[in-house]
Amino acid sequence: MKLPNLPGQTLESLFNRSDFGIYIHVPFCMRRCRYCAFISSTPRSIPDKAYTRAVMHEFALRHGLYAPLNLKTLYFGGGTPTMLPDCDIGEIVDAITNRCGTPSEITLEANPEHLTAQRCKSWRDMGFTRISLGIQSFDTQMLQFLGRRHDRQQTLAAIDMLHTAGFDEISIDLIYGGLPDSERTSSQAIEFWRSDLETARASGAVHVSCYELTLEPHTPLWTRQKRGQTVVCDESAIAEMMTMIPQTLGMTRYEISNYSRGSYYSAHNLSCWAGLSYLGLGAAAHSLYTASNRIVRQANTQNIRQYMSSLDAPRPALPNPEFTEDLTPRTHLAERLMCAARTRIAFDPGAIAAQIGADIAPYQNCLHKAVERGWLESLPDGKLRTTDQGILLNNMLDSVIFEGHETL
């Protein structure tokens, strides 16, 4: 979705507080990537019909709480949403838009190997405005190392098909920092990464998410590293790879991992950082509901069978959630400030506190400390914005902000 030009805007002013988003988690994959620690399943046969019915039943049971709000974004993530047949994807879209109206941004995550010209046209006809392609790399050797099923040619063909189908908003995911074999050095990896970025720029994508390869415990790449094989670049190479991204892409960095051409930001991403309510549907999906009298966070059960058996039953019922927690305004304010600091968009701490009904005073010294350290910069009228250094050291910035929550 093309959002207003951000200079002069603050994060909290980009959306109405009555806006909300819906996230649908499709936890199925053909096979698990070697770096992945997400909640997903690789069954021999995808229970697509049962899962689709379960999602729609969950929506019917839970929509009432969000009914007074205005649906701003709809996002299909995973897993691999395109493992579902188009008829099922369309059925879910129709069930939601018939009750909530058509949101301004509807996003579908897709893998290049699942695209055909017919499917791209079908998604466009369903109302999808944005496709997020899980490319990860244009280097076939790196793709094999990561455990992806597509190659460079499939990826370029997929992007062409999306353009032909009329998608103006194509987002792609890329991963940097991996060493696919013992022959590739960190300095060589930098040049391969530069090539990936140049190819992404030439592809016509308007949005790119760039993620550093992290070794999650018990994933195959983590196991390789534990056994003595070097699978990631050294820290100096990682830093150089990160630094070259904006200029090589020709895009603006607006969040830790996200880059946009012009104002084609992801409204789904920004609405989360702005603290809007969102309804998560599907196994392992998370939700946040904010109202004047209650702030609630919830996660659905990660057990896919339990999720479906409860909801795809003659009398559908919500399964027990993985967890539910009521947030105090003070805790929510700490999280809102940390989310705002993930972006390069200005934010007004006082205005955020006023939206929540919390006291900004415990956080003033922490925010001032972050300014003194060069992680935040002061703007007119008390607004703040995260600096380049603050983005690079965001975990440390989070810790400083959260000190305000721990102050008695």
N, C-alpha and C positions, 0 to 999 in steps of 0.2 A: 504494500500500500504506500502510495506517495504521501508522506506527511508534510506538514508545513515546514518551511525552512527553519532550521533550529536556532540560528543566531537570534538572540532576543527572547527566545522561548525558554521556559523552565520545564524540567521533566514532569513536574506535577500539574502543569497547565496544558499538557498535550492531550489529555483525555478528560472527559466528564467523570465525576465520581460515580455516576450511575451506569457507566460502561462496565461490561465484564467480558470475559473470553471463555471459550470452551476448548478443552484439549482432549483429544481421543487417543488413547494408547492402544496400538495394535502390536501385541508382544510376540509376533511370529517372524522367523527368519528362515531362509534356506539352510544356512549354517552360521555358526557364531564366528565373528571376526576374531583375530588373534589378540586384539587389544581390548575387546569389549567386556565390560562388567555390568551392562544394563540388564534389566529384567526382561528376558526374552526366552522364547522356546523354539526348538527346531523339530517339530513333530513330523512324522512321515506323511501324515495327512492333515491339512489345515482344517479345523472345525469352523469354517468360515460362516456358515449359516447360523450355527448355534451362537457363535461369538457375536455376530451382528445383531441377532435378536436380543442377546443379553445387554449389549450396549444401549439399544433402543429402549429396553425395559428400564434400565438404570436411569436413562434420561427422563423417562416419563415419571419415575418415582421421585427424582431429585430436582426436577426443574422448578417446582413450585417455589422453593426458597429464593431462586434467582429471577423469578417471573417479573418482579417490578423493575429489573435492570434492563439495560439496552445491550444487546449482543453486538460487540465490536469486532471480534476476531474468532475464527474457527480454525483449529489446527489439528491435522492428523499426523501423529508422530509414532515412533516405535523404538525397537523392532523395525519392521518393514511394512508400512501400511499398504503398499502396493502388492503384498501377498494376498490381500483380499481381492476377489473379483470386482470389477467395476460396478456390477449391479448392486453389490452389497454396499460399496462406498457411496453410491448414489442414493441408496435407500436411507442410509444414516444422514446424509446431507439434507435430503428432503424432509425427514422426520424433524430435524432441528430447525430448518429454515421455515417450515410450515407453521411452527409454533412460535419461533422467536424473530422471524423476519430474516432478511439476507444481510449478513455482516459485510463490512467494507473490505475485509481481507479474509480469504479462505485459502489455507495453505495445505499442500500435500507433500509429505516427504516421499521420495521415490528413489529407487536404485536404477542406474542406467540400463542394466540388463533386462529390466521389466518394461521398458518403453517400446511401444510401437506407434506408428502414425495414427492408428485407429484409437489407441488408448489415450494419446495426447488430445485428440479431438474430443473424445468422450469426457475427459476431465474438464476441458474448456466448456463443454455443453452443460456440465453439472454445476458450473458456477465457480470453479476454482480460479483464483486470480494469481496464485503464486505457487511455483513448484520448487521444492528444495531438494536438489540432487545430492545424494551421498556419494560424491566422486572420490574424495580422499586424496587422490593423486592422478596425474596424467601419465605417470611413469609406470609401465606395466610391471617392471621388476618390483617396484615398491608396492604395487597393488597385490602381487602374489605374496609378498612378505607380510602384508597386513591381513591377508586372508580374504580379500575381496574377490568377487566372481567375474567382474567385468574387466575389460582392457581399455587401452587408450582409444582405439577406433570405435568401440561401442559407446564410449563416453561422448566423443565428438559427434557421433551420429545422433545420440540422444538429445544433445543440446540443439542440433539442427532441427530435429523433429518438433521440439517445443517451440522454437521460433516459427516454424512453418504453421503450427497450430494456432498461433496468435498470442503466445504468452510473452508479455512484455517484462514480467517480473520473474526472472530465473535466479535462484539463489543456489550456490554450490558450497559444499563443505570440503575443506582441505586439511590434511594432517602433515605436520612438519617435524623433523627431528629424528626420523628413523634411519637406521643403517641396515639395509636389507641383506648385506653379506659382509664377510670379512675383507673383501677387496675394496669396498667403498669407504673412503675416509670422510671425516667431518667436513673438510674443505670441499671435497667433491659433492657432498650432500647439499652444501650451500648452493652450488651451481644448479643442481637438479631442482632445488626448491625455487630458485629464480626462474627456471624454465616453467615450472608449474604455475607460478604467478603470472608470467607473461602469457601463457596459454589461456589462463582464466580471464585475463584482461581482454584478449582478442576474441573470446567466446561470445561476448555480448551480455554476459551475466551482469546484473545490476547490484548484486549483493553476494558477499563471500564471507563465510565463517572459517577462520583459521585456528586450528587447535594444535597445541603442542602435544606430541605423543607422550602419554603418561602410562606408566606400567602399573596397572591395577593388580592387587594381589591375586594370585592363583590363575591369572590369565596365561595363555601360552607364551606370550612375549615376556611376561614377568618370570615365568619358569626358565626360559632360555637365559635371561640375565642372571638368575640365581645360580645357574649351572656354569657361569663363567663366560658366556658369549656376550659381547658388547652389541647391544641392539639400539642404543640411542646415542646421539651426538654429544660432544662435550658442551659444557655450559656456555663457553664463549661463542661457539657456533650457533647454539640455540638463540642466544641474544642477538647475533647478527641476523639470523633468519627472521626474527620478530621485527627487528628494526627496519628491514627492507620492505616490509609488506605494503604500507600505504602508498609509497611512491611507485613501486613496481606495479601494483594493481591500478594505480590512478584513482584510488578511492579514499574516502574519509573514514577514519576509525571513530566509531561512535560508542563502542562498548569494548570490554576487554578482548573479546574474540571476534567481533563483528565489524565489517567494513561495508560501506555503501557508496554507490555511484549517485551523485546528486542527493536527492532526498528520498530515495527508495529504501528507507529503513524498514525493518521488520516491526510492524505494529504489535505482533504477538510478543516479541522479545521486550519491547519498550513498555508494554502494558504490565508485564510482570515486574519490571524494575520500578515502575511507577506505583506499584502496590494495589493494582486493581484486583477485584474479586475474579476468580476463575473456577470453573467447574471441570473437574477431571473425570472422564468416563473411561471405563475399561480396567482390566486387572493392573494393579500397581499404580494407577493414576492418582495424582495429588490434586487437592482442591484447597481454595482459600476463600472464605466468605467474610467480608467486612461490612459491618453495619454499626449504627450509632451505639447499640447496646451490646454488641458481641463481635469478637474476632475469632474465627475458628479455622483451624487447619486440619485437614484429614487426608489419609492415604488409604486407598482401596487395598484389599488383600492382594498379595502377590501370587497367590495360588490360583492359577488360571482355571483349573477344574472346579474348584470351590466357587469361584466367581460365576462361572457359567451355570453350574448346577443350581445355584440359588436364584439366578435371574432368568435363566431359560427354562422355567418350570411352569406347570399349569397355573400356579399362583405365584408370580414372581415376587421375590423378597430380596432386600439388600443384604448381602453377606456382611459378616462382622468386619469392620475396617481394620487395617493393619494398626492404625493409631488415630486418635482424635485428641486434639489439644486446644484449649481455650488460651488465647494469647492476651496478656495484659496490654493496655495501650502503650506502656513504657517499653515492653519487649518488642511490640510491633514497630514502634518508632525506631528502635535500634536497627531492626531489620530493614526498614524503609531507608534509613540513612546509608546503610551499607550497600543496599541495592542501587541507590542513586549514585554512590561513589564508584560503582562498576562502570558507569558511563562517562562520556566526555561532554554530557549535556549539563548546563547549569541547573542547580537546584536551590531551593530556598528552605533551609531547615525549619525556620519559624512557621512557614506556610504548611509544610508537611506535618509538623506537630499540631497545628490548628486543625487540619483535616481529621486527624486521629483523635483529637481531644486529649493530647498528652502534653507534658511540660518539657520544653526544650532545655531548660536550665541545666539539668545534669550533664548535658552533652556539650555545652558551650566550651568548656575548657578543653575537652578532647578534640573538638573541631579546630579550636585555636592551635592546639599542639600540632595537628596535621598540617595546618597552614604554615607554621613555623618550620616544619621539616620539609616543606616543599612538595607535599603530596596533594594538597588542595590549594587552590588559589582563590583569593577574595575578589569578588566582583562588586559593582555598585549595589546599593540597597540591601547589603547583607547576604547576597547570593554567593554560592560557592561552586567551584568546578574542579574536577579531578585533573591533575597535571599528567604529563607523559610519565613522569617518575612515579606518580601515584598509581597509574595503571600497571606499571611494571612491578610495583611493590604492593599490590592490592591486598594480599593477605595481611601484611603488616598494617596497612591502613584500616582494614576491618578490625584488627585487634585494638587499635587506638580508639576507634569509634565505640566499640563495645565496652570500653572502660566506663563510659557514661552510664551504661545499664547496670554495671556492678557497683557504682557509687551509691553509698547509703544516703 
